[in-house]
Amino acid sequence: MSSAAGQGLAALVRGYKGRRCFVVGDVMLDVFERGRAVHLAPDAPAPVLTDVGTTCSPGGAANVAANLAALGAEVTLLTAIGDDPAGVELLKKLDEGGIQTREIVRVPGRATVVKKRLVADGAILARVDSGDKEPLSGDLEEELAERAAALAESARVVVVSDYSGGTVTQRVADAIGVTEHECVLLDSKDLSRLRWQGLAAATPNHLEAQRALDLPVEADPGRVDAGAAGEALRREIGARAVVVTLAEEGAVVVDEAVTVRVEGRRVANPDVNGAGDTFLAAFALSLGGDAGPHEAARLGVEAAALAVARPGTASVGFRELLQRLPAEEVIAGESSALEEDLKRVRRSGGKVVFTNGCFDLLHRGHLFLLREARKLGDVLVVGLNSDASARRIKGPGRPVTLEEDRVELLEALPCVDHVVVFGEDTPEALIRRVEPDLHVKGGDHAGDQLAEESAVEEAGGEVVVLPLLPGRSASATIEHIRSSHGAATDGATRPTTGVRP
C-alpha cells in the first residue's frame, strides 16, 4: 500500500467520507449508571448515590463501527447477538448511528453481552458483566464465515474487532484470509488465539502486546520497549505493520522498514472507555486511504484524545478531527482533497456534478435538490456563497446562518462530497476550476440566462435544471419569521454566534 504522506492529514480525513468499511467482531451494550455521591452508607464502606441516570451506547466492535460511521464511512457490521431486550437496544443505537445492521444475526437463546458500570461523581465504582461468549459453531459459524468473505470482497477496509466473545472463530479468520484483501486490520484482546494471514496491521495496546509475547506485564507504558514488542509481534502474526498503543504516551508504529514513535496528547481527567476503538477507526480509514501506518497512527492518536476527554463510550466526528489539525493543514487539505477526487472520477470515466447557492437556513427543498443532483454523477461539488457574497446578493441581514455553520451542515450530508466557499457574486471562477460535466440549478432558474453558463460550456459541461419542492423557500421562511416575531424581538438580546438576527 503506497504512502499518502504528501496529500496531508486533512486530505486523509476528508477522504474518509463514503469509504466502505466492513467490521466483524464481538459487540456489547455499554451501560453507564451515573450518580452523585452524597455520603458513605452506614452499613458498608460504600458511597450512597442519588440522582442516578442511565445511558447506553454500542461497545466493542459496535463502538468501532459507530466511530467509523461518525467519521463519514459507510459501515456494515457482521456479528451475532441475543434475541433479547439488550440486543434490541443495541440495534436501535446502531441504526441511530447510520450503521448497516442487516448482517447482524440474532440468535435465539443467546444473551447479548452487557457491560454495566456504576459511576459516582465520574469515578467507576464497579462493573457488572453479563451475556454469552461461547464461540459460534456448526451452521451458524459457517454462515458467518461465508458472509465475512463476501462482505470483505466489497469493502475498501476490513476491521476485525476480537474481544474473544465468540463471533471471530478460526473459520471466520480463514474465510477473510482467503480473500487476500489488501487492507485487513486486527484489534484483538488475545493476538495469539487465532492464526491470521495477510494482515495489513494489528493494533494491540501495550498490555495486550506483552501478554501475546508471554512477557512479564508492565502496567506503565513508559517502561515498555514497545518497538521491540511490536517487531516481535509483527513477525509472529505476519502483519505488515503493528501499532502498539501506549495510552496518553501515544503509540509506536513498527513496519517492514522502520520503527516510529507518535507522541500522545495529555487530557485532564481522561475516560479511556472505548478510546482504543476510536483510535482503530481513524487508523483504519487512513490506512484505507493509502496512508502509511505512521500518518494513520497520528490521526488515530488525535481521534483517541478527543474520545478520552468525554465520559463513557464516545464517537468522534470527522469535523471534530479536522478541527484538531493546524488551520493551514485544513485549508491546504480542502484543495488537495478536491483535486484528487476530481482526478479519480475522471480517470474512471465518471461524471462531476456541480451546484451552488447560499443554502441559508437549510431546508427540505435544499436536501431534495442536493440528493437529486448527486444521483446524476459520481461526485457532487457544492459552491457556497461566502457571507459577504450572500449579503451582496440577498441584501443586508443575510445570510441568517453564518458561513462556517452552513459549511458544516452541508458537509454532514452524505450526498455532498465537497463544499467550496467562493467570494464572488457568481461561481464562474470556481466552475472553471472544477470543470463539471453537469451544472445543476433549481427550477426557479428555468428559462434564465445564467451568468455562469459560458463558463460551463467552456468546460464542456451542460446545465441541468431540476424541479423544486413547492412551498420550500429559505427567503420566504426568514421573512415570515421576521414579520411574525419582529415586535417580540425588539429590545431582546440578540444571538452572537451561529444565526444572525
N, C-alpha and C positions, 0 to 999 in steps of 0.2 A: 504494500500500500504506500503510495507516494506521500511525501510530507507536504503539508499545506501551510507551512510557516509564513510563506511570502504573502498570503492573502490576508493575514492579520486575524487577531482573535475575534474582533467584532464581526468580520465577514463569516467566520465559522459559526458564530451564534446565530446570525441571520439565516444561515443555511440550514438550521435545524427545522425550519418551518416546512411541514409537509413530508418530512423524511419518514419513510415507512419502517416501523420497528416492530419486531416480534419478541415478546417476553414470555418465557416459560419458567415456571418455578412454583415455590410454595408461598401461599398467601395467608394472611391472617387479618383479623379485625383488631385494630389497636383501640382500646377503650381507656379514657382518662377520666377519673373521678377526682375533681379538684375542689378543695375546700379551704376554709380559713381555720387555722389552729388557734383556739382560744385559751386552753389550759390543759394540763395533764389530767387524765382520768384518775379518780380516786382508787379504783380497783385494779389498775395496771399501769406500768410505766409507758404509757402511750398518749399521744395528744388527742383531744376531743375536737372533732371537726364540725363546723357549721357552714351553712350556705354552700352545700356541695352541689356542683353541677357536673353533668356527664357529656363528654364529646366522644365521637367515634371517627376513625379515619382508616383508610386502607394501609396495611402493613406488609412487610416482606416484599415479595415480587409485585404485589399490588401497589405498594408505595413506589417501587421503581417505575412501574407503568404510569402512575399518576404524575411523577416528576417528568417523565418523557413527554407526556401529553401537555403538561404545563409549559414545557419548553418549546412546544409547537409541533411535535411529531405526531404522526398518525400511528396509533398503537393498537396492536392486537395482543390480548393476554390469553395464554393457554394454561389452565390449571384445573385442579379438582377441589371442590368444596362440598360441605354438607348441605343436605336439603333441610335446612333449619333456619330459625329466625336470624342467627348471626350471618348466615350465608346470604339471606335476603338483604340485610342491612349493608353487607359488603358490596353486593351487586348494585345496590342503589347508589352508594358512594362512587363506585367506578363509573356508572352511567353519567352521574353528575359531572365527572371529570372528563367526559368525552372519550372514554376508553372503550374499544370494541370488546364486548363480552360474550359474543355468540359462541366462542370456542371454550368457554368455561363450562366444565362438566359438573353437574350437581349429582352427587352420589347418595342415594337413599341409605339411611342408617349411619352415614359418616357425619361426625361432628366437626363443624368448621373451627379452625384454631382461633382462639381469642386470647389476647394478652391484655389483662386489665390491670391498670396501675392506679394506686391510691396516692394522691399528691396533696401535701399540706404546705401552703404558702410557697409553692414552687419546688419543694423537696419531695422526692419519691419515698414514701414510707414502706410500700410493699407492692409486689407484682404477683398476680394470680394467673397462671396459665391453664388453659383447658383446650380440649379438642383432640382429634385423631391425627396421628403422624405415621401410621403404618404405611409402608411402601405399597403403592398400587401394584396389582398383579393381574394375571390372566388376560381376558379380553379387554378390560379397561386399560391396562398398561399398554397393550398392543395398539389400541385405538389412539391413545395419546402419542405414542411413538410415531404412528403414521401421520397424525395431524402435525406434529412437530416438524417432520421432514417437509411436508407440503408448505407449511407457513414459512419456514426458513427460506425456501426457494423464492418466495415472492417478496421478501423483505430486504431492505438495504442493511439493516443492523439486526443481529440476533443477540439477545441478552438472556443468559441463564442465571437465575437467582435461586440458589440452592440453600435452603435452610434445613436440610435433612428432614423435611416434612412429608415425604412420600411421593411427591409428584415427579421429581427428577430421579429416574432409575437408570441403570446401566443401559437398558434397552432404549430409553429416550435419548441418552447421551450418544449411543451408537448411531441412532437414526439421524441426529443432527450432524454427526461427524461424516457420515456417508455423503451428505450433500456437498461437502468440500466448500462450504460457504467461506468467503474471504473475511468476514467481519463478525466472528462469534466471540462474545465476551463472557467470561465466567466469574461470578461472585459466589463463593461457596464458604459455608461455615466449616467445612471439612474437605480441603482440597485433595486429600489422598483417598477419599471414599470411593471415587469412581475413576475410570480411565477415560481420557479425552484425546481427541486428535484434531489438529488443525486450528487450535485456538489462536485468535488474534491477540488476546490479552486476558490476564486474570488480575483481579483487584482485591487481594486479601488485606485486612488490616494487620498491624504488626503482631497482634496476639495470634491470629489465625495462621500467619506465616510461620511463627515459631512452633506452633503445635504441629503443623503439617510436616515440619522437618525434625520433629521429636527433640526440640531444643528445650533447655530449661526456660520457662516462660518468665520474661522480664516485663513487668507492667509499665514501666516508664519508657515511652517511645524514644526519649533522648538517649537511652542507654543501649539501644538495639542497633546492631550493624545491619541496617535494612538493605543496603546494597548487596552484601554477601548473601543474605537470606533470599533476596529477590532473584539473584543469579542462580542459586541452587534450586529454587522452585521452578524457575524458567526451564532449566534443563530437565527437571524431574517430570513436569507435566507437559512439556513440549510446546509451550506457548511462545509466540514471537516476542511478547513483552509481558512483564509483570510489574504492576504498580503496587507498592506496599504503602498503605496509607498510615499516617502517624498522628491522627487526631489533630490538635492545634499546631503540631510541628510540621504539618504539610504532608508531603509524600516523596517517595524515592522511586524513580522510574528506571527500570532495567530492560534494555532491549538487546538485540544481537550486536549492537555496535558500541553502546555507551551506557554509563550509569549517571543519572542526573537527579539532583535534589530540587524539589519545588517547595519553596518556603510557604508556610501556612499563614493564616490570618487569626490573630487572637481576638476572641469575642468575650465580652463580660457576661458572666453567668450563663455559659453555654448549656443547651439541652441537646444532647447528642443523639436522641432517639431518631432513627431514620437518616442520619447525616450520610452514612455510607451509601444509602440508596440514591440520595441526591447527587453525591459525587459520581456514582456509577452512571447515572442518566446523562449528565453533561459530558462525562468522559466518552461514553459510548456514542453519543450523537456527534461529537467532534471527530472521533476516530472514523465514524461512518461517513464523514465529510472529507476524508483523505488527509486529515491532520496527522502529524506524527504523535506518538504517545506522550512526548513532553508537552506539546501545546495542549493536547487533550487533557492532561493532568492539571495544567494551570487553570483551565476553565472548570474542571471538577472541583478543585480546591476553592475557587471563588464561589461556586454554587453552594458547596457544603457550608462555607462560612455564613452565607445568608440563612441556611436552614437551621443551624445551631443557635442562631440568635432568636429563634421563635420557640414557644412552648410546644411540646408534643411532636407528633409526626407531621412534617410540613412539606409542601411542594414549593418549588421556586420557578417563577415565570421567566420567559426569555427576555422580556423587557427589563426586569429587575437585574438579570445577569448582565445585560448590556450596560446598564447604568453603573455597574461596578467597575467597568473598564474606563481608562482615561478618555476624556472628551475627544481628544484628537484621534484616538483609535476608533471611536464610534463613528465619527464623521467620515474618516477615510474608509471605514468598513462599509458604510452605506453605498458609496460609489463603487467600490470593488465588488460587492455582492451583486449589485445590479448588473454591472458589465459582464460578470461571469455567468449570471443566469441567462442573459440575453444571448451570449455566445453559445451556451449549452443548448438552448431551444433552437437556435438557427442551425446548429450542426446536425440536430436530429430531424430537421425539416418541419419543425413545429411552427406555430403562429404566436406572435407577440401582440397582445391586446392592450390598448391604452385608453384611459378615460381621465377626465379631470373635473375639478369643481372645488367649491368651498367646503362642501359637506359640513355645513354648520348645523348644529342640533341634529345629529344623525338620527334618521327615522326609517321606517319600514320601506318607504319608496326608494331611499338610497340603497338599502340592503338588496331589494329586488333588482335594481339596475346593476349592481356590482356582481351579484350571483349570475345573472344572465350574461353579462359581459365575459365573465370568467369561462363560461361554457363554450364560448366561441373560439377559444385558443388554448395555449399551453402555459402561458404566464400572463398575469394581469398587473400592469403598472398603473398606479393612480397618481396623477399630478394634482397636488393640493395647493391651492392659493394660500400664500402667507397671510398673516394678519394684516399687514399693510396693503397687500394686493386686494384682499377681500373687502377691506374698508373702502378702497377706491371704487370697487365695483358695486358693492351693496349699500354704501353710504355710511355716515357716522353712526356709531353704536354697534356696528357689525365688525367682525363676527361676534356672536354671543359666546361661542366656545373657543377658548384660546388654542393657538396653533399646536402647541405640544400635546394638548389633550385630543385634538382632532387626529393628530398623527397616531397616537396610541390606540384610539378607538378603531381606526381603520386597520392598523396592523394586527389588531386582535381578531379580525375576521378571517376565517380560513380561506375565503375566496380571493383575498387580496395578497399578492406576492410581494409587492414593493410599493412604498409610498415615498414620493419625492416632492419636496416643497419647492415651489417656484415663486419668485417675487414680482414677475412681470404681470401685466394685465391679461395676457393671452399665453397659452402654453407652447407657442411656436418654437422657441429655442429648445425646450425640453423634448418636443416631438422630433426635432432634427437630431437630437442626441439619442433618443430611444429607437427611432425609425420603426414605428409599429406597422404591423400588417393591417391591423384594424384599429380605427379611432372611433370609440363608442360615445354617442351622445344620447341624452334623453329625448323623449318625444316632443317636449316643449320647444326643441330646436328644429323640428321638421320643417323643411322648406326654407330655412335660414341660410344665408351665405356666411359661413363661418370664417373668421379671420385666420384661423389656423389651417384652413382647407388646403392652401397651396403647399404648406409645409408637409402635410400628409401625402399629397401627390408626389412631391419631390422624393419622399422616402419610399415611394412605390406602394403606398397603402391605400386604403379606401375608408370612407366614413360610413358607419353603420348607425342608424337611428333606432333605438329601442323604445317601446311604449312605456309610459309611466303608469304607476298605480294612481287611480283617481283620488283626489282629496288629500294627497300627501304633499305638503309643501312646508319647508322649514321657514321660509319668509312669512307665509300666512300664519303659521303657528306662533311665531315670535310676535307678530303684530297683534294677534288675538290675546296673547298673554299680557302684552304691554297695555292694550286698551282695557282689559278686564281688571288688571291689578295696578294700573298706573297710580290711581288715587291712594291705594293702600300702601304702596311702596314709597310715596313721598315722605321724605324725612326719615325713612327706615335705614338701618345700617346696610350698606352695600357690600356684596361679596368682594373679596380681594384676590381670589385665585379661582382658576377653573372656568367659571362662567361670568361673563360680564353682565351688568345690569342693562 
